[in-house]
């Protein structure tokens, strides 16, 4: 963009600042208005403005380049990173779902979004071994804790159970062995079977947490256990597997009966 300073100065323009020779100004930028650190998380960041090459036109009309210099500023982001709570907007997609099934899925998907955010809150405020954590994920280490927190953070922020997910109620041969299932590479597409708890009136939102944790973008959890007891046993015997076990995320999020 080329501007003519003399012409611009004659027009009232609050976006134009005229600097005298050797004069400078300081401008304060609120980084939170431009950058979202929730996905990146805590840590040290080096922030620098993009270097721009400008030019001015001398009396002969020739453009003379002026290179700008940039000095980076280092900051440390810490604390509890906020997770936005959902406001339900009924825009999910459905295939083969009755009106009653769609209503059940809306209720379950909204609850799943809240469960994921609540799990993030809990993990951010409990950076130590707790009964709730060790019951489902086994022996506590900071690295395992961070892995679980990262997965729930994706479930709470990257996923939109009630907004952008696609629910398929047509059933398939896979329904002979499962209540719900997904293709890990098929982001946001969850297949529900007739025997799913979502259509049975029991606690249902954990099923969506379970299935969403299977998506590759969320860490590609596995079905290392089928029931409550073997999920607990896996946590005791193989915590490295437990933190990648879909049922562990389901049961941890539902927290029923409640554990501290």
C-alpha positions, 0 to 999 in steps of 0.5 A, a space after each residue: 500500500 502506498 500513501 502520500 503523507 501530505 495528502 493524508 495529513 490534510 484528512 482527519 484520520 485517526 489511523 494515521 500518526 505523524 512522527 517528527 524526526 527521531 520521534 517514537 511511540 509505544 503501543 501496548 498490545 493485549 495478546 489475549 485478544 489475538 492468541 488462544 493459548 488454551 490448546 498450546 497450554 502452559 510454557 515459555 513463549 518467544 513473541 516477536 512482530 513480523 519484520 516488515 520492509 517499508 519504503 518512502 518516496 524521496 523528492 525524485 519519486 524513487 522508492 527507498 527501502 527501510 528495513 525494520 528491526 524486531 526484538 522478541 519478547 519472552 513470556 511465560 504462560 501459566 495457571 488454569 487455562 479456561 475451558 469455555 462452557 457450552 451453550 447448546 445449539 441444536 445443529 448436530 447431524 443425524 442419520 437414521 435417528 428417530 425424533 426420540 433418539 435425536 432428543 436423547 443424543 442432544 441431552 447426552 452430547 450436551 452433558 458429555 461436553 460439560 463432563 469433559 470440561 469438568 474433568 479438565 478442571 479437576 485435573 488442573 487442580 489436582 496435580 497429585 495422586 488421588 483416588 479418582 485418578 488412580 482408580 481409572 488411570 493407575 499409578 500417578 506420574 506427572 507425565 501420565 497425568 499430563 497425557 490424560 489432561 491433554 486428552 480431556 482438554 482435546 475432548 473439551 475444546 477440540 470436540 463439539 459433541 452437540 454442534 458438529 458431530 454426526 450421529 448414525 443410528 442405522 446400526 450395523 454388524 458391529 452392533 452385535 458386539 458393541 453399543 457404539 463405535 467409530 472409525 478413528 480416522 473418521 473424525 466426529 462420526 459416531 455410530 450408535 447401536 439400538 442397545 446403546 445406553 443412550 437409548 436406554 435411559 441410564 447414564 449416557 454421556 460417558 459413552 460419547 466420551 468413550 467413543 470420541 477418545 478413539 479418534 486419532 486426533 484425540 490420541 486414538 485410545 484403545 478398548 483394553 477393557 470392557 467392564 468396570 472391574 477389568 478397567 480397574 485391574 488394568 489401572 493397577 497392573 498397566 498404568 501406561 495402557 490405562 491412560 490409553 484406555 477408552 473406558 478409563 476416560 468414560 468412567 473417570 468423566 462420569 465419576 459415578 459413584 463419586 471419587 475424590 
